[in-house]
C-alpha cells in the first residue's frame, strides 16, 4: 500500500506547534525523545497481520506519514514523498533463550538508538516468536504526540474480540475530531478518571477551552489566562526557589546507553483494597511502593539514607479535554513530587505521599509548565536549554501513572497480555518509572541510564515486596480501627520484617 492511498492530498506541509517544537529540540544523544512501548501477546502475531493493522488503522492519522523538516521559516511537518512502510514495521528476533531478559535487552538497545529524522519518526519492531506468542516494541518520537494521545492511537489498533475484520478508517487530522476507533467506549473508560482530574482538581480542562483560550494551538495564552493571578505568581516563585534534587546515585552525568526492566504485575483489586483500608488512594499506594523500592536499593548499595532524603520525580499531568482526545500533539503539564525515600516506616511513607499529593492537587504547576514549554518552543533555541537545565536539575526521575482498560484487548487477533510504556526523560534526568494498569493488573516498568543504574531489575523487583508490606499492614489492622505508624513498626520488627 502506497502512502498516497493512505493520506489525504492536502496539507503536505505545515508549521510544527511551539510545544511540539520544544520536544524536537530536546533530542540529545544522552536522552532520546522517544516514547517506547512493549506489548506482549499470548498468541502469535504474524508480520503480515501487524502490517495490515498499521496500514489500516495507524496510518489513518496522516501525521505519521510526515517527517520533521527545518526550514528558514522554522520547523515544518512535511509529507515523506518516499514513504515505505517496510522501514517502519520491522521483523526482529531474540537470541539464545528468547526469554524476558533477552526482550528487556532488545528494548534497552532500541531505547538507546535514535530514530531516523529523514523519515517519519516511528517504528514497530515485531518479535514473532516470544514464549509461545509474540512481542512488539513500539517507538514514536514525542514530538508527534503525548502519552494520552498515543494511548488513544494505540487503543484504536485494538479490538475487544479476537476475530474482527480490519478495515481502513477515515483519515484523521487536527481539524477533524471524528477519527475515533469504531468503538470509543474502551478509551472513554480509560480517559474518564484523568478527565475528572482536569476538570475538578486543576480547574482547567473544558472550562479553559470554553473561555476561548486554545492552548493547543496557542500555548502562550495559558500564561496570559492567569498572569494576573496571585496563585500563578506564587507558583512561579515556588518553581524558581525550588532546590535542586538530592544528590543520590540516581543523579549524575549521563551516557547514551539505557537499560529497561519490568516487574511481575500486581492485582489491581488488591491495590484498591489496601488503599481504601489505609485511607489512601491507589496512586498513594503505588507511589509509596516506588519510594520504598528506591530506598531499599540505596541501602543495599551501601548509600546513606537520612530521614529527610527525598527523590523528586516529574509527573506529566494530562490537560486534554476528552473531546480533544483524538488529536495528536502535546497537551500536558508537569508537577514535581518529592518521594519520601528517607522515611523508613511504610505506613508513614504512605501518609506522607498522600499529604504531598493533596498539596499538588490545587497547584498551577501543570499549566505553568505547559505555557513555558510552548513559549520557548516558539522562541530561539538558545532560550530553551536554560529552562530545560533548570527543570531537570530539580528532579531525578520522570514518572507516569496511567489507568488503562480493565478488559483484555486484541491486536490483529492476538490477545494482548501485558503492556508497558515509558516516556522519555529530558536534560540530565536519567531515570523513568512507568506504572500502567491493564486488565485489572498493575504493571511496573523502569528505565535508567546505564552509567547511573546498570541493573534496573534490582530496583523494579522490589516494587511488589513494598506493596506486600502495605498489604500485610492492612491484614493485621484491627477491624474498624486505623493503625498508627508506631504500631506498624513494632509489629514488623516482631515478625522480622524490615520497616523500610
N, C-alpha and C positions, 0 to 999 in steps of 0.2 A: 504494500500500500504506500503510495507516494504522499508527500506532505500536502500537496495541493488538494488532494481529495479529503484531507482531514481538517484543514484550516481554511478560514474564510479568506476571500481575496483582498479584503480591505485591511487597513492598518498594518502594513508591513513594517512600519517604524513608528515609535512613539517615545516621548520622554520617559525616563525612569523617575519615579517619585523620589522626593528627598529622603524619606525613611529607607526605601529600598536601596538608594544610592549609598547611604551610610553603611549598610551591611555589605555592599560590594567593596567599599573602601577598607573595611575591617579585615579583609583577607590578608593573612600573614603565613609564611611557611610554618611558623610555630603554632598557629591557630587558624585552621581552615574553616571557612564559614559554611559548613555543610550541616544539614540536618540528616542524621543517619538512623535508619531503622533496620531491625532484624525481625523477620516474620518466619515462624516455624510452622510447617504444615504436617499433619499426621498422615496424609496421603501424598502420593507422588503428584507433582505438578509439572506436566510436560512443558518443554520450552515453547512449543508452538501455541499451547493454550495461554501461557503467560503473555506471549507477544500479542495474541489476539485481544486479551483483556486491555493491554496497554494501548493498542491501536484504537479500540472501540470506545474506551472509557477515559483513559488518562489523557489522550491527545485531544479530547473534546475541549479541553482548556487550551486554547490556542497559544497561550503564553509559553507552554512547554515546547513549542516549535520555534521559539525565539532565543537568541543569544544576546548578551550584553555587549554593546559596542560603544567605545568612547569616540565622540566627535567633537569638533570645535565648539559646537553649541552645548556640549555636555553629554552625559551618558544617555543612550537610547536602547530600547528593546527593538531588535531587528530580526525579522523572519530569516531563518537559515535557508539559503537557496539550495543547499546541498544536503538537506536533512536525510539521514539514513538511520532508520530505527535499529538496524543491526549494530550500530555503535553505542546504543543506549540500553538495549536489552541483551545481556551477555550471559553465556554459559560459563560456569566455573566448576571446579571440583576440589574436594578436600583430600589432602594426602593421608597416608597411614590409616589410622583407625576411623577417620571421618567422624569424630565424636564432638562433644560440646566444646572441649578445649581447642580443637582444630578450628571449629566455627568461630570461636572468640578470637583466635589468631588472625583468621581471614578478615573479620570485621575490623580488628585493630589495624591491619595493613591498609585496608581501604580507607579508614578514617584518617590515616597519615598520608594519603595520596591525593593530590589536588585534582579537581575536575578540569577538563579542557575548556578554557574560556573561548576558544574559537568555534565552539559548538554549543547548543543548548546544554545547560549545566545540570544534568541529572542522569542517573543510571540505575537500572535494576540488574543485580547480579544473582543469577539463579544457580543454586546447588541442587541439582535434580535428585541426587541420592544422598539423603541425610537421615540416618536412623530409621529407615523404613518409610520415610516420607521425603519432603523437600524443605529447603530453606531459601529465603530471598533476603538479600541485603540491599537496601534502597538508599541512594544518596541523592539529595537535592540541595542546591545552593540556597542559603537563607534569603537571598535577595528575591527569590520567586514568591516565597510565602512564609508566614509564621507557622507555629505549631498547630494552632486552631484551624487555620485554612487548610494546612496539609492533612490534618486528620479528616477533614471534610472530603478532600480529594481521595484519600485512601479508602474511606468508607464507601465512596461511590464506585470503587472497584469490586466491592464485595456483595454477596447475597446472603440471605438468611436460610437458603436451602441449597443443596449441592448441585441440583440439576436445574439450572436457569439458562435459557438461551441468551447468548450475548447479542447485543445489537448496538450499533453506533448511536450514541445520544447526540442531541443537538450541540453545536459549538457553543462554547461559553466564553464571554469576555466581560470586561469590567462593567459595562453598562447594562449587562443582562444578568439579573439575579435569579433567573429561572433555570440555570444549568445544574439542577439538582439530580441526584440519583432518583430513579422512579419511585423508590420507597424511602422518603426522607425521615421516616419515623425513627430509624436507628440513630441518625445523627441528632435528631431533636432530643432523644432521651439522653444522649451523651452531653449535649450542649446545655441543657436546662440548668444544671447546678452552677455552671460558670456564668451563664447569663444572669442569674439571680445575684451573683456577686457584683456584676457590673452595675445593675440597677439599684440594688438596695444598700450595698456596702460602699461602693465607690461613688455612687450617685452620679454616674456619667452616662454610659450606655445610650439608650434611646432618647433620654432627656436632652443629652448634649447634642445629638444629631438633630433632634426636634427644634433646638434653638437656632438651627441653621449653621452650626459650626461643623463643617465637614472636614474633620481632621484626618480622614483617609486621603483626601485629595490635597488638603492644605494643613499639614500638621502644625505649622507655626501658629495657627489660630487657637490651638489648645492653650498656648501660653496667654494669648490675648483674652481668652474666655475668663480667666481667673487672675489676671495680672494685678488687679487692684485688691484682691482678697488677702486678708491678713493670714489666713491659713496657708496659702501658697507661699507667701513671703517667709513664713516660719519654716516651711518645708525646704525652701531654697537654702535658708540659713542652716538648717539641720544637716542637709546634704553636704554643704561646704565645710561644716565644722566636724563632720563625722571622721573619726580617726581611721588610719589605715588598719587593715585587719591584723590579727595576732600573727606573730612570727612563729609559724609551725612548719613542719616538713611539707605541708600542703601548699606552701607559698615559696616561690623561687624562680630562677631562670628556667625558661622552657626550651625543649628541644623539638624536633619535628616528629618524633615517634610517639604515638599514643597507644594505650593499652585499655581494653574493654573487657568487662566480665558482668555476668548477671547471676542472680541467686535463684534458688527454688522459690516458687511463688507462695504467698500466704493465702489463707482462706479469708475472703473479704467479709463474710458474715461474722467470723471470729473477731476481726479487727473492729467492726462496728460495735459488737457486743462489749469488747473491752473499753472502747472509747466512751460508750454510754455509761458503763458501770463506774468508770473513774472520773466522770464529769467532764470529759473532753470530747473532741470530735475525732473522726477518722484521720484527718490531717494531723492533729496533735499527736496521736499515737504513732503515726508513721514518721513524722519529723523527729519526735523524741527517740525513736529507734535509730534513725540516722545519726543523731548526735551521740548516742551510746556506742554505736559501732565505730565512729571516728575516735571516740575516747579510748575504747578498748584497744584499737590498733596502735594509737600513740603510746599507750602504756606498754604494750608488747614490744614496741621498738625501743623502749628504754627512755622515752622522752618525758620531760617534766610536764605534768598536767595540773597546774594550780587550780584552785576552786573557781577563780574568776576567768578562766580561759574560755574564749568563745571563738568559733569559726564562722565567719559571716558568709552567707550564701545570697546570691542574686536570684530572685524568683520572678520569672515572667508572669504577668497578670493580663489576662485577656480583656481588651476594651472594645471588642467587636460585638455589636448587637446581633441577635440571632438572624434577623432578616438580611444581614450582610455576610453571613457565614460562608457563602459560596464564593465570595471574592478572594482572589489571590492578593499578594502583597502582605505587608507587615503592619499590624494594628494592635500593638500591645505595649504595656508599660512594664516597669520594673520596681520591685521592692527589695529592700535589704533586710534579711532576717539573720540575727546573730544566734547561732545554735549554741546552747549552754553546755558545751563539751566538758567544761570543768566540773559540772555538778555530778557527783558520784551516785547519789540515790536516784533510781529510775523514776520513782513517783514524783520527787521534787523536780526532776528534769522535765517530766510531762507537764507539770503545772507551770513551770517557767516558760516552756514553749507556748502553752496556751495563753499565758499573760502577754507574751511578746506578740503573738499573732493577733490578739484582740487589739493591741495598740496600733497595729498596721492597718486594721480594717477601715479606719477613718482617715488613712493617710492620703495625701495628694502626691506621694512619690510616683505612682504609675503614670499619671497624666503629665507630671513634670518630666519624667524620663522620655516619654513619647515626644513631647514638644521639643526637648533638647536634641534628640536624635534627628527629628525632622528638620530642625533649624540648621544643624551643622551639615546635614546631608545636602542642603541647598546651597551652602556656602563653600568657600575654598577648602580643599583637603587639609590645608595647614591648620585649620581650626578644629578638625575632628580629633586628631591624635592627642592633644592635651586633655580633652574631655574623656576620651577612651582611657587614658592613663589614670585620670582622676577616679573614674568609676571602678576600674579593675583593681586599683590599689586597695580599695575598701572591701574587697571580697576575695575569698579563696576558692569558691565553687559557684557553679550555676546549677540550680535545682528546679526540676519540673515535677509537678504532681497533677496528673491528668486522669479524670474519671472516664473510662471507656465503656463500650457497650456491655451489657450484662448477659447477652446471649451469644452463643458461638456463631461465627461468620464463616463464609466460604468464598474462596477466590479461585475462579476457574474450575470450580467443582471440588477443590481440595479444602479440607477443613483446617481453618487457622487455629492452632492450638496454643501458641504463645506469640507475644509480640513485645518488643521494646523499642523505644525511640530516644535519641539523645539530640538535644540542641547544641550548637557549637558554643564553646567558651569564647572569650574575646580578650584582647590585650594580654595581660600577664596572669589571667586566670587559667589554672591548669587542671581543674577537676570538674566533672559534671555528674550529677546524680539524677537518675530518672526513676520516677515512680508512676506506674500506669496500671489501672485496674481494667481487667477484661474477663468476661465470662465468670464473674464472681470470684476472681483471684487477683491478688496484688503482685505485680512484677517489679522487682528492683533491678536496676542496672547502674553500673558505674564506669565512667571513662576517666582516665588520668594520664597526664604527661609522664612518659617513662622515666624522665630524669627526677621526678618527684616521687612517684609510686610505681615501682617496677611490676608489682603483682597486685592489681586491683581486686583480684579474687580474695585476697587476705582481708580486705575490708568488707566486701559485699557479703561474704559468707557469715559475717557477724550480725547482719540485719535480722534474720529470723530469730537468733538467740536473744537479741534485745527485745523483740516483741514477746518472746516466751516469758521473759521476766515480768512484763506487764500483765500477761495472761495469768501467770502464777499469782501475782498480787491480787488480781480480780477474783480468782478462785478461792483465795484464803481470806478474802474480805468478809466480815460478819454481815449477815443478811440485813439489808436496810441501813447499814452504818458505813460511813466513808472512812477508810483507813487514812491515818496520817503518815507522813514520811518517816517519822521515828519508829513507828510500829513496823513499817516495811523493812527498814534497815535491820532491826533486831531479828525479825523473822528470817530474812535472807541469810544473815550470819549464822543463825542457829541451824540452818539446813545446809550450810557450807556453800551457799551461792554467793558470788561476789555482788556487791551492790552496784558496781559500775565498771 
